[in-house]
Amino acid sequence: MYQGRSFKNSPLALAICAALLSQTAIADDHSDAHETVVVTGNPLATTDVSIDASQLEERQANDLNDIFRTDPEVAVGGGSGVSQKIYVRGLENTLLNVSIDGAVQSGNIYHHQGSLSIEPDILQQVEVIAGAGRATDGAGALGGAIRFETKDAEDMLMPGERFGGSVKAGYYSNTEGYKTTVSGYGLITDNVSALATLSYSDLDDYEDGDGEKQDHTGAENKVGYLKVVGNITDSQKLSLSYDSREDEAYRYHRPQWLRARKTAQSIRKWIVKPSPQSMS
């Protein structure tokens, strides 16, 4: 047998219920009175340093050091081209994910030499992601990533043009050398383009800041570059590139080090000999 039980009404409970009901009624009455608020925001930046073709042209970049000349987070060590290495916040490029047109540059000939060699004239854009590697930076990006993007024929053509070419020549007073570059580019079809570049440079040994010539830093370089791009859709394309470089010169076994005689002279400058008075 069920025995009913009576409850006493609490004044505090009745007051809370009344307040909740009144708030719900007010919200229902004014639910359509406010305008829709849309909150937007920019995504987090994925690039710390971005260098485009116009900046490279203004800097008259000739090597890796010229490419990153104005970027404090990126440093290039080594005077000659064969010994240049990239450092991002003090970490060498072997600890970075370095790619050219998406192809990872992970090998090197000899650990005392630089592992990256690229012609600044063919670069369309350079992106540097500094700091701890993100998941989207690829394998080996312990200190960040560097992405080089080369030019297409369409980047070289003016609006309405289908074929074009350029010839460049330069002289370097420090090395008493010169460099010439010949390029040809054009549209093979409406969706297929090609770019070909040949470059030759002959440079003598350079002089450092003290006016001393650094032996075996000159070089004779021959560079050939070919790139074919096919546009599949408006947002997809297929590219095939070939890069050839010949470097002919006499080098030190460890080109990033000073030669032994010069190193000994530098050490002697820092040796302080005690005077006879201090010895007595």
Secondary structure as GFF3:
##gff-version 3
##sequence-region A 1 280
A	DSSP	alpha_helix	11	29	.	.	.	ID=ss1
A	DSSP	beta_strand	49	52	.	.	.	ID=ss2
A	DSSP	alpha_helix	53	59	.	.	.	ID=ss3
A	DSSP	alpha_helix	64	67	.	.	.	ID=ss4
A	DSSP	beta_strand	74	77	.	.	.	ID=ss5
A	DSSP	three_ten_helix	81	83	.	.	.	ID=ss6
A	DSSP	beta_strand	85	88	.	.	.	ID=ss7
A	DSSP	beta_strand	91	92	.	.	.	ID=ss8
A	DSSP	three_ten_helix	93	95	.	.	.	ID=ss9
A	DSSP	beta_strand	97	100	.	.	.	ID=ss10
A	DSSP	beta_strand	103	104	.	.	.	ID=ss11
A	DSSP	three_ten_helix	120	122	.	.	.	ID=ss12
A	DSSP	beta_strand	123	130	.	.	.	ID=ss13
A	DSSP	three_ten_helix	135	137	.	.	.	ID=ss14
A	DSSP	beta_strand	144	150	.	.	.	ID=ss15
A	DSSP	alpha_helix	153	156	.	.	.	ID=ss16
A	DSSP	beta_strand	163	172	.	.	.	ID=ss17
A	DSSP	beta_strand	177	187	.	.	.	ID=ss18
A	DSSP	beta_strand	192	203	.	.	.	ID=ss19
A	DSSP	beta_strand	219	231	.	.	.	ID=ss20
A	DSSP	beta_strand	237	248	.	.	.	ID=ss21
A	DSSP	alpha_helix	260	269	.	.	.	ID=ss22
A	DSSP	alpha_helix	276	279	.	.	.	ID=ss23
###
